[in-house]
């Protein structure tokens, strides 16, 4: 039995905020409380309010502001000698690093956060930090190493009846099954996560689950219209909550669905839209994946084969610099699909994450 989803990153005077509060409301409330805490000389409350500010800025795609906010939160927590608040600030910084494509830094910060959470007796931040490490490994394609951690975190979340973390773990495991071709298992897990998220009123988790279902419906069933309906439902939530990153990934997935159905001109427009959105928020992984979809769409629409080959070669290097183990295989598959000779790429690594 799961209770209503809650947002443990909204702390101190901000605990009344809902997991579904719009990010602009979170930012306004967090900033107001932060300034009040600074005037009152309460570093502990500065740290807790600053965490909400950092997370709102990150999810709005304002990378530089988010970077300053989590670091300021950490400094205030250290001044207050609040180990738990220090852990939460490091979790926010590690999550931002992953979003920016700095995966080694993400691992370091998230491991530090998990260690501090354990030392401070905060099992929630420890769990969130371990979840962040698992997601970082999954993005890199290191499924064997992080699959067990996903399962462990799922079991812990189920035992505590924590809906939001259960949804996250189910979606991560589903994504790995989807990426390795086990579409039926992936669909069942995405479906369960969508149901739990809906009952728990976790609108963000529900939107991500719908995106996963749309992907499987498209690739497994070839049901383009159903996939687009699911993505439209998820987009409504993303816009209402101002989930900039989730919205951009939704648009990229819509491009994927259209591309698979042979609607290349429509796919190109969606990839271009997603690419602009990712660039605006400085999210290199989403940018690179949108570029890959765009390159394939343009090739289908008659782009010069030499230009396509050069674009794919550049993308291979970009994806590898981000730290994605599956980069060579993703690009090699594009070469094969488009019938463009691949003279420098070696098939290696796991099938790639798409989230």
ChimeraX attribute file (.defattr): number of C-alpha atoms within 10 A of each C-alpha:
attribute: neighborCount
match mode: 1-to-1
recipient: residues
	/A:1	9
	/A:2	17
	/A:3	14
	/A:4	16
	/A:5	24
	/A:6	20
	/A:7	17
	/A:8	17
	/A:9	25
	/A:10	23
	/A:11	19
	/A:12	17
	/A:13	15
	/A:14	19
	/A:15	14
	/A:16	12
	/A:17	20
	/A:18	16
	/A:19	23
	/A:20	17
	/A:21	15
	/A:22	17
	/A:23	23
	/A:24	15
	/A:25	14
	/A:26	23
	/A:27	20
	/A:28	14
	/A:29	17
	/A:30	28
	/A:31	18
	/A:32	13
	/A:33	22
	/A:34	25
	/A:35	15
	/A:36	15
	/A:37	20
	/A:38	15
	/A:39	10
	/A:40	11
	/A:41	11
	/A:42	15
	/A:43	21
	/A:44	24
	/A:45	26
	/A:46	29
	/A:47	33
	/A:48	30
	/A:49	31
	/A:50	32
	/A:51	32
	/A:52	34
	/A:53	30
	/A:54	31
	/A:55	27
	/A:56	26
	/A:57	24
	/A:58	28
	/A:59	20
	/A:60	20
	/A:61	25
	/A:62	17
	/A:63	21
	/A:64	13
	/A:65	14
	/A:66	25
	/A:67	18
	/A:68	15
	/A:69	26
	/A:70	29
	/A:71	20
	/A:72	18
	/A:73	31
	/A:74	27
	/A:75	19
	/A:76	24
	/A:77	25
	/A:78	18
	/A:79	14
	/A:80	17
	/A:81	13
	/A:82	17
	/A:83	20
	/A:84	24
	/A:85	31
	/A:86	30
	/A:87	30
	/A:88	31
	/A:89	33
	/A:90	28
	/A:91	30
	/A:92	32
	/A:93	29
	/A:94	29
	/A:95	27
	/A:96	27
	/A:97	23
	/A:98	25
	/A:99	23
	/A:100	20
	/A:101	23
	/A:102	20
	/A:103	24
	/A:104	14
	/A:105	16
	/A:106	25
	/A:107	23
	/A:108	14
	/A:109	25
	/A:110	32
	/A:111	21
	/A:112	19
	/A:113	31
	/A:114	27
	/A:115	17
	/A:116	22
	/A:117	25
	/A:118	18
	/A:119	14
	/A:120	17
	/A:121	13
	/A:122	17
	/A:123	14
	/A:124	17
	/A:125	27
	/A:126	26
	/A:127	19
	/A:128	23
	/A:129	29
	/A:130	23
	/A:131	24
	/A:132	24
	/A:133	27
	/A:134	25
	/A:135	26
	/A:136	26
	/A:137	21
	/A:138	25
	/A:139	25
	/A:140	23
	/A:141	23
	/A:142	22
	/A:143	24
	/A:144	12
	/A:145	12
	/A:146	22
	/A:147	17
	/A:148	13
	/A:149	19
	/A:150	25
	/A:151	15
	/A:152	13
	/A:153	21
	/A:154	22
	/A:155	14
	/A:156	15
	/A:157	20
	/A:158	16
	/A:159	12
	/A:160	14
	/A:161	16
	/A:162	19
	/A:163	26
	/A:164	26
	/A:165	24
	/A:166	26
	/A:167	28
	/A:168	23
	/A:169	26
	/A:170	23
	/A:171	28
	/A:172	29
	/A:173	23
	/A:174	26
	/A:175	29
	/A:176	27
	/A:177	18
	/A:178	25
	/A:179	18
	/A:180	14
	/A:181	15
	/A:182	15
	/A:183	22
	/A:184	15
	/A:185	16
	/A:186	26
	/A:187	24
	/A:188	14
	/A:189	24
	/A:190	29
	/A:191	20
	/A:192	18
	/A:193	27
	/A:194	26
	/A:195	15
	/A:196	23
	/A:197	27
	/A:198	19
	/A:199	16
	/A:200	20
	/A:201	20
	/A:202	22
	/A:203	23
	/A:204	19
	/A:205	26
	/A:206	28
	/A:207	27
	/A:208	28
	/A:209	32
	/A:210	24
	/A:211	29
	/A:212	31
	/A:213	25
	/A:214	29
	/A:215	29
	/A:216	25
	/A:217	22
	/A:218	23
	/A:219	18
	/A:220	15
	/A:221	12
	/A:222	15
	/A:223	16
	/A:224	19
	/A:225	15
	/A:226	15
	/A:227	25
	/A:228	21
	/A:229	13
	/A:230	20
	/A:231	26
	/A:232	19
	/A:233	14
	/A:234	24
	/A:235	23
	/A:236	13
	/A:237	19
	/A:238	22
	/A:239	13
	/A:240	13
	/A:241	21
	/A:242	20
	/A:243	21
	/A:244	21
	/A:245	21
	/A:246	22
	/A:247	24
	/A:248	26
	/A:249	25
	/A:250	26
	/A:251	26
	/A:252	32
	/A:253	28
	/A:254	27
	/A:255	29
	/A:256	24
	/A:257	26
	/A:258	23
	/A:259	23
	/A:260	15
	/A:261	16
	/A:262	12
	/A:263	15
	/A:264	22
	/A:265	17
	/A:266	14
	/A:267	27
	/A:268	26
	/A:269	16
	/A:270	25
	/A:271	30
	/A:272	19
	/A:273	16
	/A:274	28
	/A:275	25
	/A:276	15
	/A:277	23
	/A:278	25
	/A:279	14
	/A:280	14
	/A:281	22
	/A:282	18
	/A:283	23
	/A:284	20
	/A:285	23
	/A:286	25
	/A:287	24
	/A:288	20
	/A:289	23
	/A:290	29
	/A:291	21
	/A:292	21
	/A:293	24
	/A:294	26
	/A:295	22
	/A:296	23
	/A:297	26
	/A:298	18
	/A:299	18
	/A:300	16
	/A:301	12
	/A:302	9
	/A:303	13
	/A:304	10
	/A:305	15
	/A:306	11
	/A:307	12
	/A:308	20
	/A:309	21
	/A:310	11
	/A:311	15
	/A:312	25
	/A:313	19
	/A:314	13
	/A:315	21
	/A:316	22
	/A:317	14
	/A:318	16
	/A:319	23
	/A:320	14
	/A:321	14
	/A:322	19
	/A:323	18
	/A:324	25
	/A:325	21
	/A:326	22
	/A:327	28
	/A:328	26
	/A:329	19
	/A:330	22
	/A:331	24
	/A:332	23
	/A:333	14
	/A:334	19
	/A:335	20
	/A:336	11
	/A:337	10
	/A:338	16
	/A:339	10
	/A:340	16
	/A:341	13
	/A:342	16
	/A:343	10
	/A:344	8
	/A:345	16
	/A:346	11
	/A:347	13
	/A:348	13
	/A:349	16
	/A:350	22
	/A:351	21
	/A:352	24
	/A:353	20
	/A:354	17
	/A:355	19
